Each structure stands twice: as C-alpha cells, then as structure tokens.
Amino acid sequence: MRVVVVGGGIGGLALAAGLRRRGIEVAVFERDTDVAATGGYHITLDERAQSALKDLVEPKIMQRLLASGSALRLRERDAFWDRRGRLLGHGPDLSDSASIDVDRITLRMLLAEAVGDGLHLGCNVSGVGHDDHGAPRVRFTDGAPRVRFTDGAPVSADLVVGADGTHSVVARHLAAGPTNRPAGIIGFSGRTLRQDLSPGEHQRLGPRSGLAIGPRGGALYVGFLDPVGNTALDAPELRMSVTTGPTYIWGAMFPESTSSDSLRDLRGGELQAALLDRFRERGWAEHTLEVIAQADPHSVAGFRFNAASTRAEDLAPWPAGRITALGDAVHATPPTAGMGAGAAIRDAASLLTHVSAAADGTATLTDAVDHFEAGMRRRGSEVLTLAMKTVRWILATDTTLGAAATVVSTPILAAAARLRNPARGSAVG
C-alpha cells in the first residue's frame, strides 16, 4: 500500500510517522521549504493526544518531546481578569494534569525527523482526483487517486490524505466547496519574556496562563510556557525546545471588522503599537498591556480565526473513498480551546489504525476510511464546541447589552474574588 499525504503540518507528519513505523509506504508533500518556518508558537497536548502520539512515533521521540515540554501540573491555576487587571476567578486545579505545552516548531521538527526522507518540501499541490487529466471537482469511484502539482508530474497512491489545513485543496475537492468560514474573530500573537516585565506584572501574571475579556469585544489571552523550569521530563540532554526560559505567549482578539482586519496588513513594531492603541481605546489599564508592549516586535503577527460547523453531521460531508482528509482541513478549530493540534494527532492515530487493518487485508480501504471519518466527525464536533464557546463570549461583549453587562459585572466579580482571597486580591486590585 502507498499513501500520499498532502500537507506537512502536525497532523500530516504525525500520520506519516505512524505509517512509516508500521512499514507502510508514505510520501508527504509540503509547500513550506523549511519545517521550522511554521505559524503559531505553542500547542497543548492533553493526555489523549499524547497517548495517540505514542502510537505514532518511536519512544525516543516521545522522550525528547517530554523533555522539551512544559508540564501544566507544575504551574499555578489559570486566572481570569477584567480589563483593569482585577482578578475575577481561577480555573481548575492542575496538579493532576498530564497535559503539556510545547513549542510548535519543536513538535514539527521531531515529527519531520520521524518521517525522514518521506517528507518532500517546497511542493505546491494544485489539485487531486482519480483521472489522468480531469477537472478539479470531478471525482471518480474507480482508478487510483492522483495528486497534481503546480510544477511537476502528478503522483498516484492507494490512498490520498489531505492534511493541508484550513484552506485545504483536498477537502475543498471532496466537499465541492469550503469546509469552514471566518469565525468572526481576528487574532494577534507574540512572545514576551517574563523577565522583561515590571515587578508588579511579574507578580500579577505569575507562572500561569490567564484570560481577560473586556467590553466591546476585546480579549487578551496570556499563556505561560517554561520548558526548562517546568519540564515534563528532567532530561536536559534530550531537550530541543525553542523556548529556553519563562515566557508568555499572548494572543489578542477582536471581533472581525474593517478596522480590525486592516491590522493584519501591519507587521512588527507597527502592529504592536496599533494593538496597544486598540486596547487603550477600549479602556484597558496600561499595566495589563505591558505583556504586549514588552514583546519581541519580530514575534508579533496577525491571523484570522476560521471555524467549521460544530455539528458532527456537517463535518466531512462526502462519501468515504480513497481520498480523505483530517485535522483543520475538516474541522478547522479556533485556538481558543487549545485542542486543535491534539485533535489532528488523534485523527492521525485513528486513521493509522484503520489503514493498517486495510493493509492487513482485514478490511477494505473504503470501509477503513468510512470508520475513520465517523470517529473524526465526533472528535471535531467536540473540540469545535469548546473552542466556539470562548469565541461567542467575546462576540457577545461587542453588543450594546453585552458591553454594558461586562462593565457592570466585572467590578462585582473582582470584589467577590478579593473577599475570597484578600491577600491575592489586594495584589492585583
């Protein structure tokens, strides 16, 4: 059996690593020319994602991943703030959490290493199909599926898997149209060293992640990452994390509009300054914006949130066949739940199990894909439902009623938090 994977992101590389480990021939075609040139900064892998990854890669890869990961169990409970920096509440206790945060670049490089010479970089896919010459949207039920390129001869396989993300060529072919749409939120992210913050913000933010939502649709997520001090596996000789000290990976979010969308055209320090101005216009306290102001300007970038339907029956709306897709190509998920990459890895592990059955002759390839897609629809619906809760919360504050409710309720919640914990409340009030 020969499998062709279109897209060398986390999900595609994880699948290819697993196929190669099982002795199944696989080739990955990725448009990037460098695996380290990847969007995003860090991802969270919960226990389910890590369990799936163990089925896909060699134990030595997992050991290096854990040595490069930041253990959630070693950080404080997440915090929720208002736009003035007043504490509103905490997330659940993390002391028993098995989840880790890891640099996206680190995970992608480890997976690329596991795939080896099966990864082909700098390849732009123009379409897929089953015919030799045919139209992009024509799908035939017989013949080997083929992948076409903008520059190069087409390749054929027993199975083609689209792991090419939100704007997937493969999924668009299968669905005869887009599989997701803008979620209504524009996001901006950056990296800030904890040591660069003032003592007050150093104490307020602490070794934990947090989220603040204000009126008129502004939100700021601040994630804490420390793969050295909070390492999931104390093995410095195996560590290959990009982040080497306590760092905040932050994400600013605004409802999509003509003015917020224009920010995506800015870069570096210019974008950084524009974000600060946008929050100030919404009445955010200056000290809460320090994490943005002290960021490395070269790390600041913008992106649009896209989302597929939260309804399982709407995902992968095509009959099973020898072309399929996984991850964001099917269930594009905003980063507001921190589960998108983990879901793609779980997709990969599931597809590996079913394809292995077809390779062993215990199932037909079409039945294997059918069972895989059924499970993927359930997984996709689960993570999308969680991610869209935060998106809808942010959008709700951009209404007249929502903005007024936010302004009125947050001081009350902050006062209640201070009564519950006077020492902590006085430090952040």
C-alpha positions as CSV (number, residue, x, y, z in Angstrom):
1,M,0.0,0.0,0.0
2,R,1.2,3.5,-0.8
3,V,-0.2,6.6,1.0
4,V,0.3,10.2,-0.1
5,V,-0.2,12.9,2.5
6,V,-0.8,16.5,1.3
7,G,0.4,18.9,3.9
8,G,3.3,18.6,6.4
9,G,1.8,20.2,9.5
10,I,1.3,18.5,12.8
11,G,-1.4,16.1,11.7
12,G,0.1,15.1,8.4
13,L,3.5,14.5,9.8
14,A,2.1,12.5,12.7
15,L,0.2,10.3,10.3
16,A,3.2,9.8,8.1
17,A,5.4,8.9,11.1
18,G,3.0,6.3,12.2
19,L,2.6,4.8,8.7
20,R,6.4,4.6,8.3
21,R,6.7,3.0,11.7
22,R,4.2,0.3,10.6
23,G,6.1,-0.3,7.4
24,I,3.5,1.3,5.1
25,E,5.0,3.3,2.2
26,V,4.2,7.0,2.6
27,A,5.1,10.3,1.0
28,V,4.3,13.8,2.4
29,F,4.2,16.8,0.1
30,E,4.5,20.2,1.9
31,R,4.6,23.7,0.4
32,D,7.0,25.1,3.1
33,T,10.7,24.9,2.3
34,D,11.7,24.7,6.0
35,V,9.9,22.7,8.7
36,A,11.0,25.4,11.3
37,A,9.1,28.1,9.3
38,T,5.7,27.4,10.9
39,G,3.0,29.6,12.2
40,G,2.0,29.7,15.8
41,Y,4.1,29.4,18.9
42,H,3.0,26.7,21.3
43,I,0.4,24.0,21.5
44,T,-1.2,22.0,24.3
45,L,-1.2,18.2,24.2
46,D,-3.6,16.6,26.6
47,E,-3.4,13.0,27.8
48,R,-5.5,11.8,24.8
49,A,-3.2,13.5,22.3
50,Q,-0.1,12.2,24.0
51,S,-1.5,8.6,24.1
52,A,-2.2,8.9,20.3
53,L,1.2,10.2,19.6
54,K,2.8,7.2,21.4
55,D,1.1,5.0,18.8
56,L,2.6,7.1,16.0
57,V,6.2,7.7,16.9
58,E,9.1,5.8,18.4
59,P,9.6,6.0,22.2
60,K,12.8,8.1,21.8
61,I,10.8,10.8,20.0
62,M,8.3,10.9,22.9
63,Q,11.1,11.2,25.4
64,R,12.6,14.2,23.5
65,L,9.1,15.7,23.3
66,L,8.5,15.4,27.0
67,A,12.0,16.8,27.8
68,S,11.1,19.8,25.7
69,G,7.6,20.3,27.1
70,S,6.2,22.5,29.9
71,A,4.1,20.5,32.3
72,L,0.8,22.1,33.2
73,R,0.8,20.3,36.6
74,L,3.8,22.5,37.7
75,R,2.1,25.8,37.1
76,E,-0.5,27.7,39.1
77,R,-4.2,27.6,38.3
78,D,-5.3,29.7,35.3
79,A,-6.6,33.1,36.2
80,F,-9.5,35.2,34.8
81,W,-9.1,39.0,34.8
82,D,-11.0,42.1,33.8
83,R,-9.6,44.9,31.6
84,R,-8.3,46.6,34.7
85,G,-6.3,43.6,35.8
86,R,-8.6,42.7,38.6
87,L,-8.9,39.0,39.4
88,L,-12.3,37.5,38.7
89,G,-11.6,33.8,39.4
90,H,-9.5,30.8,38.7
91,G,-9.5,27.7,36.5
92,P,-9.4,24.2,37.9
93,D,-6.6,22.7,39.9
94,L,-3.8,21.5,37.5
95,S,-1.8,19.4,40.0
96,D,-3.1,16.1,38.5
97,S,-2.9,17.3,34.9
98,A,-1.0,15.2,32.4
99,S,-1.1,17.9,29.7
100,I,2.0,19.6,28.4
101,D,2.7,22.8,26.4
102,V,5.3,22.5,23.7
103,D,6.8,24.8,21.1
104,R,5.0,24.1,17.8
105,I,8.4,24.3,16.0
106,T,9.8,21.7,18.3
107,L,7.0,19.2,17.7
108,R,7.0,19.7,14.0
109,M,10.8,19.2,13.8
110,L,10.5,16.0,15.8
111,L,7.8,14.6,13.6
112,A,9.7,15.6,10.4
113,E,12.6,13.6,11.7
114,A,10.4,10.6,12.3
115,V,9.1,10.8,8.7
116,G,12.7,11.1,7.3
117,D,13.1,11.1,3.5
118,G,9.4,10.6,3.0
119,L,8.9,14.3,3.5
120,H,9.2,16.4,0.3
121,L,9.4,20.2,0.9
122,G,8.6,23.0,-1.5
123,C,5.8,21.2,-3.2
124,N,2.7,23.1,-4.2
125,V,-0.3,20.9,-4.7
126,S,-2.8,22.2,-7.3
127,G,-5.5,19.5,-7.1
128,V,-6.5,15.9,-6.6
129,G,-8.7,13.5,-8.4
130,H,-8.9,10.0,-9.9
131,D,-8.4,10.8,-13.6
132,D,-5.3,11.5,-15.6
133,H,-6.3,14.9,-16.9
134,G,-9.6,15.7,-15.3
135,A,-11.4,18.7,-13.9
136,P,-10.6,19.6,-10.2
137,R,-14.1,18.8,-8.9
138,V,-14.7,15.6,-10.7
139,R,-14.4,12.5,-8.5
140,F,-14.4,9.0,-9.9
141,T,-15.1,5.9,-7.9
142,D,-12.5,3.8,-9.7
143,G,-8.8,4.2,-10.5
144,A,-6.0,5.3,-8.3
145,P,-6.3,8.7,-6.7
146,R,-3.8,11.2,-8.0
147,V,-2.2,14.4,-6.7
148,R,-1.3,17.2,-9.1
149,F,1.3,19.9,-8.6
150,T,1.8,23.4,-10.0
151,D,5.3,22.4,-11.1
152,G,5.9,18.7,-11.5
153,A,4.5,15.4,-12.6
154,P,1.4,14.1,-10.7
155,V,1.7,11.2,-8.3
156,S,-0.7,8.4,-7.6
157,A,-1.4,6.3,-4.5
158,D,-3.7,3.8,-2.9
159,L,-4.9,6.5,-0.5
160,V,-4.6,10.3,-0.5
161,V,-4.9,12.2,2.8
162,G,-5.4,15.9,2.9
163,A,-3.7,17.4,6.0
164,D,-3.3,20.8,4.3
165,G,-5.1,22.9,6.9
166,T,-7.9,25.5,6.9
167,H,-7.6,26.2,3.2
168,S,-7.3,22.6,2.2
169,V,-7.2,21.8,-1.6
170,V,-8.1,18.2,-0.8
171,A,-11.1,18.9,1.5
172,R,-12.4,21.5,-0.9
173,H,-12.3,19.0,-3.7
174,L,-14.1,16.4,-1.6
175,A,-16.8,18.8,-0.4
176,A,-17.0,20.7,-3.7
177,G,-16.5,23.9,-1.7
178,P,-15.0,25.3,1.5
179,T,-15.3,23.3,4.7
180,N,-15.1,26.3,7.1
181,R,-15.7,30.0,7.3
182,P,-14.4,33.0,9.3
183,A,-15.4,32.7,13.0
184,G,-15.8,36.4,13.4
185,I,-12.6,37.0,15.4
186,I,-9.2,38.4,14.3
187,G,-6.3,37.2,16.4
188,F,-2.8,38.6,17.0
189,S,0.0,36.9,18.9
190,G,3.5,37.4,20.3
191,R,6.2,36.3,22.7
192,T,7.3,38.2,25.9
193,L,10.0,37.1,28.3
194,R,8.8,37.1,31.9
195,Q,12.0,38.8,33.0
196,D,11.2,41.8,30.8
197,L,8.0,42.6,32.8
198,S,7.8,45.0,35.8
199,P,7.7,43.5,39.3
200,G,4.0,44.3,39.5
201,E,3.1,42.4,36.3
202,H,5.6,39.7,37.1
203,Q,3.6,39.0,40.3
204,R,0.1,39.5,38.9
205,L,0.5,37.3,35.9
206,G,2.6,34.7,37.8
207,P,3.6,31.2,36.5
208,R,0.3,30.5,35.0
209,S,-1.9,31.2,32.0
210,G,-4.8,33.7,32.1
211,L,-7.6,35.3,30.1
212,A,-9.1,38.8,30.2
213,I,-12.2,39.8,28.3
214,G,-13.4,43.4,28.3
215,P,-16.4,45.3,26.7
216,R,-16.6,46.0,23.0
217,G,-15.1,42.7,22.0
218,G,-11.5,43.0,23.2
219,A,-9.8,39.9,24.8
220,L,-6.3,39.1,25.8
221,Y,-5.0,35.5,26.5
222,V,-1.6,35.1,28.2
223,G,-0.2,31.6,28.1
224,F,2.8,30.7,30.3
225,L,5.5,28.4,28.9
226,D,8.7,27.2,30.7
227,P,10.1,24.0,29.2
228,V,13.2,24.3,31.4
229,G,11.9,25.2,34.8
230,N,8.6,23.3,34.4
231,T,9.9,20.5,32.2
232,A,7.7,17.4,31.8
233,L,10.8,15.2,31.8
234,D,14.0,16.2,33.5
235,A,16.5,15.2,30.8
236,P,18.4,18.3,29.7
237,E,20.4,16.2,27.2
238,L,17.2,15.4,25.2
239,R,15.8,19.0,25.3
240,M,15.3,20.8,22.0
241,S,12.7,23.4,22.9
242,V,12.8,26.8,21.2
243,T,11.7,28.5,24.4
244,T,14.5,28.4,27.0
245,G,13.1,30.3,29.9
246,P,9.8,31.6,31.4
247,T,7.9,33.1,28.5
248,Y,4.4,34.4,28.0
249,I,2.8,33.5,24.6
250,W,-0.1,36.0,24.3
251,G,-3.0,36.3,22.0
252,A,-5.0,39.5,21.5
253,M,-8.5,39.0,20.0
254,F,-11.0,41.5,18.4
255,P,-14.3,41.0,16.5
256,E,-13.7,41.0,12.8
257,S,-14.4,44.4,11.2
258,T,-13.0,46.6,8.5
259,S,-10.8,48.4,11.1
260,S,-9.5,45.2,12.9
261,D,-9.0,43.4,9.6
262,S,-6.7,46.3,8.5
263,L,-4.3,45.5,11.3
264,R,-3.4,42.2,9.6
265,D,-1.6,44.3,7.0
266,L,0.8,45.6,9.7
267,R,4.0,43.9,10.9
268,G,6.4,44.0,13.8
269,G,6.5,47.2,15.9
270,E,3.9,48.9,13.8
271,L,1.4,46.2,14.5
272,Q,2.4,46.1,18.2
273,A,1.7,49.8,18.6
274,A,-1.6,49.5,16.8
275,L,-2.7,46.7,19.1
276,L,-1.9,48.8,22.2
277,D,-3.8,51.7,20.8
278,R,-6.8,49.5,20.1
279,F,-6.9,48.2,23.7
280,R,-6.4,51.7,25.2
281,E,-9.4,52.9,23.1
282,R,-11.4,50.2,24.9
283,G,-10.4,51.4,28.4
284,W,-7.8,48.8,29.3
285,A,-5.5,49.6,32.1
286,E,-1.9,50.4,31.0
287,H,-0.3,47.8,33.2
288,T,-2.4,45.0,31.7
289,L,-0.9,45.9,28.3
290,E,2.7,45.6,29.4
291,V,2.9,42.0,28.2
292,I,2.2,43.3,24.6
293,A,4.4,46.4,25.0
294,Q,7.4,44.3,26.1
295,A,7.1,41.6,23.4
296,D,9.7,41.0,20.8
297,P,8.4,43.1,17.9
298,H,9.5,40.4,15.4
299,S,7.3,37.9,17.1
300,V,4.0,39.9,16.7
301,A,1.8,38.6,13.9
302,G,-1.9,38.5,13.0
303,F,-4.2,35.8,11.8
304,R,-7.9,35.2,11.2
305,F,-9.9,32.6,13.1
306,N,-11.7,30.1,10.9
307,A,-14.1,27.5,12.1
308,A,-16.0,24.6,10.7
309,S,-19.5,23.7,11.9
310,T,-19.9,22.4,15.5
311,R,-22.4,19.8,14.2
312,A,-20.8,16.4,13.6
313,E,-23.1,15.6,10.7
314,D,-21.8,18.7,8.9
315,L,-18.2,17.6,9.0
316,A,-16.6,15.6,6.2
317,P,-19.8,15.8,4.1
318,W,-18.8,13.3,1.4
319,P,-19.0,9.5,0.9
320,A,-16.0,7.5,2.0
321,G,-13.4,6.7,-0.6
322,R,-9.7,6.6,-1.4
323,I,-9.3,10.3,-0.8
324,T,-9.9,11.7,2.7
325,A,-8.7,14.5,5.0
326,L,-8.0,15.2,8.6
327,G,-7.4,17.9,11.2
328,D,-8.1,21.5,10.3
329,A,-8.8,20.5,6.7
330,V,-12.1,19.0,8.0
331,H,-12.7,20.5,11.5
332,A,-10.9,23.9,11.4
333,T,-10.8,25.0,15.0
334,P,-10.0,28.4,16.5
335,P,-7.2,28.3,19.1
336,T,-9.5,29.3,21.9
337,A,-9.7,25.8,23.4
338,G,-6.0,24.8,22.8
339,M,-7.1,21.5,21.3
340,G,-6.8,21.8,17.5
341,A,-3.4,20.2,17.1
342,G,-4.2,17.5,19.6
343,A,-7.4,16.6,17.7
344,A,-5.3,16.3,14.5
345,I,-2.9,13.9,16.2
346,R,-5.8,11.9,17.4
347,D,-7.2,11.9,13.8
348,A,-3.8,10.6,12.6
349,A,-3.7,7.8,15.2
350,S,-7.3,6.7,14.3
351,L,-6.6,6.7,10.5
352,L,-3.4,4.7,11.1
353,T,-5.4,2.0,13.0
354,H,-8.0,1.7,10.2
355,V,-5.5,1.9,7.3
356,S,-3.4,-0.8,9.0
357,A,-6.5,-3.1,9.0
358,A,-6.9,-2.5,5.3
359,A,-3.2,-3.2,4.7
360,D,-3.5,-6.4,6.6
361,G,-6.5,-7.4,4.5
362,T,-9.0,-7.5,7.4
363,A,-10.9,-4.5,6.0
364,T,-11.4,-2.9,2.6
365,L,-9.8,0.5,2.2
366,T,-13.2,2.2,1.7
367,D,-14.6,0.7,4.9
368,A,-11.5,1.7,6.8
369,V,-11.8,5.3,5.7
370,D,-15.6,5.2,6.5
371,H,-14.9,4.2,10.1
372,F,-12.2,6.7,10.4
373,E,-14.3,9.6,9.2
374,A,-17.2,8.7,11.5
375,G,-14.9,9.0,14.5
376,M,-13.3,12.1,13.2
377,R,-16.7,13.8,12.9
378,R,-17.3,13.2,16.6
379,R,-13.8,14.4,17.6
380,G,-14.1,17.5,15.5
381,S,-17.6,18.4,16.9
382,E,-16.2,18.0,20.5
383,V,-13.3,20.4,20.1
384,L,-15.2,22.9,18.0
385,T,-18.0,23.2,20.5
386,L,-15.4,24.0,23.3
387,A,-13.5,26.5,21.1
388,M,-16.6,28.3,19.9
389,K,-17.8,29.0,23.5
390,T,-15.0,31.5,24.0
391,V,-15.4,33.0,20.5
392,R,-19.1,33.6,21.2
393,W,-18.4,35.0,24.6
394,I,-16.0,37.6,23.0
395,L,-18.5,38.4,20.3
396,A,-21.3,38.9,22.9
397,T,-19.4,41.7,24.6
398,D,-19.4,43.6,21.3
399,T,-23.1,44.2,21.5
400,T,-24.6,47.2,23.3
401,L,-26.1,45.0,26.0
402,G,-23.1,42.7,26.3
403,A,-20.7,45.7,26.7
404,A,-22.9,47.2,29.4
405,A,-23.1,43.9,31.2
406,T,-19.4,43.4,31.1
407,V,-18.7,46.9,32.5
408,V,-21.2,46.4,35.3
409,S,-20.5,42.8,36.3
410,T,-16.7,42.7,36.3
411,P,-16.1,45.0,39.3
412,I,-18.6,42.9,41.3
413,L,-16.8,39.7,40.4
414,A,-13.5,41.3,41.2
415,A,-14.7,42.4,44.6
416,A,-16.0,38.9,45.3
417,A,-12.6,37.4,44.4
418,R,-10.9,39.8,46.8
419,L,-13.3,38.7,49.6
420,R,-12.5,35.0,48.9
421,N,-8.7,35.7,48.8
422,P,-7.8,39.0,50.5
423,A,-4.0,38.6,50.1
424,R,-4.2,37.8,46.4
425,G,-7.0,40.3,45.7
426,S,-5.0,43.2,47.2
427,A,-2.0,42.3,45.0
428,V,-4.0,42.6,41.8
429,G,-6.7,45.1,42.5
